[in-house]
């Protein structure tokens, strides 16, 4: 366990260094990149429960193998996955879909599952098309079916099942997998959403103003969980700023929530000229209440306080607009 933890930490540092020039970094395989404890650090890098598995099992052990290249082998696929965040979105969509197909053609072994989870975790960072997500989900489902993991006997379900369940529930892909752990993963997400529907909080923003979620009925409220060290979080903030101003007259309130260092948050917000409220979640209590396992995450409540939409990863302006439509806001 000590060696695994060390490998994961070193991998996260290396990935931070490689991805920083591209302006990306967060998430989709569930690892976080916080300048805090290693576990939180590993959690933003790629979303949910997945990145820890992927980085530990793939990025570190295969660092040398990946340099050898070669189409369709584990090393070249790993190297190409590591380059995805550096690609323009249109190229990234094509590359992601191709990688999903290449993973399917690999010989059956344990690393195939790690690759499928890692790719799935990255496929939701933006808008790469429903067709791409569908292929990624099919690949993950097929690999899980051939390599089912032993029952752990308790929550949460293993990373591959949670990753696939999120794609099905929130990205609306279609898969067929008769596995009790997958069923439990879907049930876990449903329970999480019930908790988010009933959630309430009162937090102060950077200016000391108190915000209470349940007191905002009559408004459309978008909660966005983020941190300064999370590149995908930073990437979507200009769109949130523009949308907040565009729909302010229609009753949209954006509340940005972070458990990051307050001084770093204040400095970053000032430099970026962000005007929507930024709330400080000291002790990560609200992160725990909303079951946040990776960031960015966004939750949209309509005027009646109903949770009508959510984003499990970074969203584009177009995707945010679609979310807002579900609460009755249109351009």
C-alpha positions as CSV (number, residue, x, y, z in Angstrom):
1,X,0.0,0.0,0.0
2,X,2.9,2.4,0.8
3,X,4.5,1.8,-2.6
4,X,1.1,2.2,-4.4
5,X,0.5,5.5,-2.6
6,X,4.0,6.7,-3.5
7,X,3.5,5.7,-7.1
8,X,0.1,7.5,-7.3
9,X,1.5,10.7,-5.8
10,X,4.5,10.7,-8.1
11,X,2.2,10.1,-11.1
12,X,-0.1,13.0,-10.1
13,X,2.9,15.3,-9.9
14,X,4.2,14.2,-13.3
15,X,0.8,14.6,-14.9
16,X,0.3,18.0,-13.4
17,X,3.6,19.0,-14.9
18,X,2.8,17.5,-18.3
19,X,-0.8,18.9,-18.5
20,X,-0.2,22.4,-17.1
21,X,1.0,23.9,-20.4
22,X,-2.1,22.6,-22.1
23,X,-4.3,24.5,-19.6
24,X,-6.1,21.3,-18.6
25,X,-5.8,18.8,-15.8
26,X,-8.8,17.7,-14.1
27,X,-10.8,15.0,-14.4
28,X,-12.5,12.3,-15.6
29,X,-11.0,9.4,-14.0
30,X,-11.6,10.6,-10.7
31,X,-8.5,11.9,-9.3
32,X,-8.3,15.2,-7.8
33,X,-5.4,17.5,-8.0
34,X,-5.6,19.5,-5.0
35,X,-2.7,21.1,-3.3
36,X,-3.8,19.3,-0.2
37,X,-3.6,15.7,0.9
38,X,-2.5,13.1,-1.7
39,X,-6.0,11.5,-1.9
40,X,-7.6,14.8,-2.8
41,X,-4.8,15.7,-5.1
42,X,-5.5,12.5,-7.0
43,X,-9.1,13.1,-7.1
44,X,-9.4,16.0,-9.5
45,X,-7.1,14.8,-12.1
46,X,-9.7,12.6,-13.6
47,X,-13.0,12.2,-12.1
48,X,-14.8,10.0,-9.5
49,X,-13.3,6.8,-8.2
50,X,-11.3,5.9,-11.2
51,X,-8.1,7.9,-11.7
52,X,-6.4,6.5,-8.7
53,X,-6.7,3.1,-10.2
54,X,-5.7,4.3,-13.7
55,X,-2.7,6.4,-12.6
56,X,-1.3,3.8,-10.2
57,X,-1.8,0.9,-12.6
58,X,-1.0,2.5,-15.9
59,X,0.8,5.8,-15.9
60,X,3.6,4.8,-13.6
61,X,4.2,1.1,-14.6
62,X,3.9,1.9,-18.2
63,X,5.9,5.1,-18.4
64,X,8.8,3.3,-20.1
65,X,6.6,1.1,-22.2
66,X,4.6,4.0,-23.6
67,X,7.8,5.4,-25.2
68,X,8.1,2.4,-27.5
69,X,5.0,3.3,-29.5
70,X,3.3,0.9,-31.7
71,X,-0.3,1.0,-32.8
72,X,-2.8,-1.0,-30.8
73,X,-0.6,-2.1,-27.9
74,X,-0.9,-1.2,-24.2
75,X,2.0,1.2,-24.2
76,X,0.9,3.2,-27.2
77,X,-2.7,3.4,-26.1
78,X,-1.5,4.6,-22.6
79,X,0.7,7.2,-24.2
80,X,-2.2,8.4,-26.4
81,X,-4.6,8.6,-23.5
82,X,-2.0,10.8,-21.7
83,X,-2.0,13.2,-24.7
84,X,-5.8,13.6,-25.0
85,X,-6.0,16.8,-22.9
86,X,-3.5,18.5,-25.2
87,X,-5.6,18.0,-28.3
88,X,-8.1,20.5,-29.8
89,X,-11.7,19.3,-29.0
90,X,-12.5,18.2,-32.5
91,X,-9.4,16.1,-32.7
92,X,-9.9,14.8,-29.1
93,X,-13.3,13.5,-30.0
94,X,-12.0,11.4,-32.9
95,X,-9.0,10.2,-30.9
96,X,-11.1,9.2,-27.9
97,X,-13.4,7.2,-30.1
98,X,-10.5,5.5,-31.8
99,X,-8.9,4.6,-28.5
100,X,-12.1,3.0,-27.3
101,X,-12.0,0.7,-30.4
102,X,-8.3,0.0,-30.0
103,X,-8.8,-1.0,-26.3
104,X,-11.5,-3.5,-27.4
105,X,-9.1,-5.2,-29.8
106,X,-6.4,-5.7,-27.1
107,X,-5.8,-9.2,-25.7
108,X,-7.8,-9.8,-22.6
109,X,-5.8,-9.0,-19.4
110,X,-6.1,-6.8,-16.3
111,X,-4.5,-3.8,-18.0
112,X,-7.3,-3.7,-20.5
113,X,-9.7,-2.8,-17.7
114,X,-7.5,-0.1,-16.4
115,X,-7.3,1.5,-19.8
116,X,-11.0,1.4,-20.3
117,X,-11.7,3.1,-17.0
118,X,-9.0,5.7,-17.6
119,X,-10.4,6.6,-21.0
120,X,-14.0,6.7,-19.7
121,X,-13.0,9.1,-17.0
122,X,-11.5,11.5,-19.5
123,X,-14.3,11.3,-22.1
124,X,-16.6,13.6,-20.2
125,X,-14.3,16.6,-20.0
126,X,-16.3,18.7,-22.4
127,X,-18.4,18.0,-25.4
128,X,-17.0,15.2,-27.6
129,X,-20.3,14.0,-29.0
130,X,-22.8,11.3,-27.9
131,X,-21.3,8.9,-30.4
132,X,-17.9,9.1,-28.7
133,X,-19.4,8.6,-25.3
134,X,-21.4,5.6,-26.5
135,X,-18.3,3.9,-27.9
136,X,-16.3,4.5,-24.7
137,X,-19.2,3.2,-22.5
138,X,-19.6,0.1,-24.7
139,X,-15.8,-0.6,-24.4
140,X,-15.9,-0.3,-20.6
141,X,-19.0,-2.5,-20.3
142,X,-17.5,-5.2,-22.5
143,X,-14.3,-5.2,-20.6
144,X,-16.0,-5.3,-17.3
145,X,-18.1,-8.2,-18.5
146,X,-15.0,-10.2,-19.4
147,X,-13.1,-9.1,-16.3
148,X,-15.7,-8.8,-13.5
149,X,-14.3,-7.7,-10.2
150,X,-14.9,-9.7,-7.0
151,X,-17.6,-8.4,-4.7
152,X,-16.2,-6.2,-2.0
153,X,-19.1,-6.8,0.4
154,X,-19.8,-3.2,1.0
155,X,-20.0,0.3,-0.5
156,X,-18.9,1.9,-2.6
157,X,-18.8,-0.3,-5.7
158,X,-15.5,-0.6,-7.4
159,X,-14.3,2.2,-9.7
160,X,-15.1,0.6,-13.1
161,X,-18.7,0.1,-12.1
162,X,-19.1,3.6,-10.7
163,X,-17.6,5.1,-13.9
164,X,-19.9,3.1,-16.1
165,X,-22.9,3.9,-14.0
166,X,-22.2,7.6,-14.2
167,X,-22.0,7.5,-18.0
168,X,-25.4,5.7,-18.1
169,X,-27.2,7.9,-15.6
170,X,-25.8,11.3,-16.4
171,X,-24.5,11.0,-20.0
172,X,-27.4,8.9,-21.2
173,X,-25.5,6.2,-23.0
174,X,-26.9,2.7,-23.5
175,X,-25.2,-0.5,-22.3
176,X,-26.2,-4.0,-21.3
177,X,-24.4,-5.4,-18.2
178,X,-25.9,-8.0,-16.0
179,X,-23.7,-7.6,-12.9
180,X,-24.8,-7.0,-9.3
181,X,-22.0,-4.5,-8.7
182,X,-23.2,-2.4,-11.7
183,X,-26.7,-2.5,-10.3
184,X,-25.4,-1.4,-6.9
185,X,-23.5,1.4,-8.5
186,X,-26.6,2.8,-10.2
187,X,-28.5,2.5,-6.9
188,X,-25.7,4.4,-5.2
189,X,-25.9,7.3,-7.7
190,X,-29.7,7.4,-7.3
191,X,-29.3,7.6,-3.5
192,X,-26.7,10.4,-3.9
193,X,-29.1,12.4,-6.1
194,X,-31.9,12.1,-3.5
195,X,-29.5,13.5,-0.9
196,X,-28.6,16.4,-3.2
197,X,-32.2,17.1,-3.8
198,X,-32.8,17.4,-0.1
199,X,-29.6,19.3,0.6
200,X,-29.5,22.6,2.3
201,X,-26.7,24.8,3.5
202,X,-25.7,28.3,4.6
203,X,-22.2,29.5,3.5
204,X,-20.5,32.9,3.4
205,X,-19.0,34.2,0.2
206,X,-15.7,36.0,-0.2
207,X,-17.4,39.3,0.8
208,X,-19.0,37.8,3.9
209,X,-22.6,37.6,2.5
210,X,-24.5,34.5,3.7
211,X,-26.2,32.3,1.1
212,X,-28.8,29.7,2.0
213,X,-29.8,27.3,-0.8
214,X,-33.5,26.7,0.3
215,X,-34.0,30.5,0.7
216,X,-33.3,30.9,-3.1
217,X,-36.6,29.4,-4.2
218,X,-38.0,31.4,-7.1
219,X,-34.5,31.7,-8.6
220,X,-32.7,29.2,-10.8
221,X,-29.5,28.2,-8.9
222,X,-26.4,26.7,-10.4
223,X,-23.9,25.2,-7.9
224,X,-20.4,24.7,-9.2
225,X,-17.8,22.9,-7.2
226,X,-14.2,23.8,-8.1
227,X,-10.7,24.6,-6.9
228,X,-7.9,26.8,-8.1
229,X,-5.6,23.9,-8.8
230,X,-8.1,22.2,-11.1
231,X,-7.4,23.2,-14.7
232,X,-10.8,22.0,-16.1
233,X,-12.5,24.0,-13.4
234,X,-10.6,27.1,-14.5
235,X,-11.4,26.4,-18.1
236,X,-15.2,26.5,-17.7
237,X,-15.2,29.6,-15.4
238,X,-15.2,32.3,-18.2
239,X,-18.4,30.6,-19.6
240,X,-20.0,30.6,-16.2
241,X,-19.1,34.3,-15.8
242,X,-20.7,35.2,-19.1
243,X,-23.8,33.0,-18.5
244,X,-24.3,34.5,-15.1
245,X,-24.5,38.0,-16.6
246,X,-26.6,36.9,-19.6
247,X,-29.3,35.3,-17.5
248,X,-29.2,37.4,-14.4
249,X,-32.3,39.2,-15.4
250,X,-34.1,35.9,-15.8
251,X,-33.3,34.9,-12.2
252,X,-30.1,32.8,-12.5
253,X,-27.8,32.7,-9.5
254,X,-24.4,31.0,-9.8
255,X,-22.9,29.9,-6.5
256,X,-19.3,28.8,-6.9
257,X,-18.2,26.5,-4.0
258,X,-14.6,25.6,-3.1
259,X,-12.8,24.1,-0.1
260,X,-9.5,25.5,-1.4
261,X,-7.2,27.8,0.5
262,X,-9.1,31.2,0.9
263,X,-6.1,33.3,0.1
264,X,-5.5,31.4,-3.2
265,X,-9.2,31.7,-4.0
266,X,-9.3,35.4,-3.4
267,X,-6.2,36.0,-5.5
268,X,-7.4,33.9,-8.4
269,X,-10.9,35.4,-8.5
270,X,-9.5,38.9,-8.5
271,X,-7.1,38.2,-11.3
272,X,-9.8,36.5,-13.4
273,X,-12.5,39.2,-12.7
274,X,-15.0,36.7,-11.6
275,X,-18.1,38.5,-10.3
276,X,-20.5,35.6,-9.3
277,X,-20.5,34.6,-5.6
278,X,-17.7,32.3,-4.5
279,X,-18.5,30.4,-1.3
280,X,-15.9,28.9,1.0
281,X,-16.5,25.4,2.2
282,X,-14.2,25.2,5.2
283,X,-13.6,21.6,6.2
284,X,-15.2,20.3,3.0
285,X,-18.5,19.7,4.7
286,X,-20.6,20.7,1.7
287,X,-18.4,18.6,-0.6
288,X,-19.2,15.7,1.7
289,X,-22.9,16.5,1.7
290,X,-23.1,16.6,-2.1
291,X,-20.9,13.4,-2.4
292,X,-18.3,15.2,-4.4
293,X,-15.6,12.7,-5.5
294,X,-14.0,14.8,-8.3
295,X,-14.3,18.3,-9.7
296,X,-15.6,20.3,-11.5
297,X,-19.2,19.3,-10.6
298,X,-22.3,21.4,-11.3
299,X,-25.9,21.0,-10.0
300,X,-28.9,23.0,-11.3
301,X,-32.0,23.7,-9.3
302,X,-35.1,25.2,-10.8
303,X,-37.3,27.9,-9.3
304,X,-39.1,25.3,-7.2
305,X,-35.9,24.1,-5.7
306,X,-35.9,20.8,-7.8
307,X,-32.6,19.4,-8.9
308,X,-33.2,19.3,-12.7
309,X,-29.7,18.8,-14.1
310,X,-26.1,18.1,-13.2
311,X,-22.7,17.9,-14.8
312,X,-20.2,15.3,-13.7
313,X,-17.3,17.1,-15.4
314,X,-16.3,20.2,-17.2
315,X,-19.0,21.7,-19.5
316,X,-18.8,23.9,-22.5
317,X,-21.0,27.0,-23.0
318,X,-23.3,24.9,-25.3
319,X,-23.6,22.2,-22.6
320,X,-24.4,24.8,-19.9
321,X,-27.0,26.3,-22.1
322,X,-28.7,22.9,-22.5
323,X,-28.6,22.5,-18.7
324,X,-30.2,25.9,-18.2
325,X,-33.0,25.0,-20.6
326,X,-34.1,22.3,-18.3
327,X,-34.8,25.0,-15.7
328,X,-36.7,27.2,-18.2
329,X,-33.9,29.6,-19.1
330,X,-33.3,30.2,-22.9
331,X,-31.4,32.6,-25.0
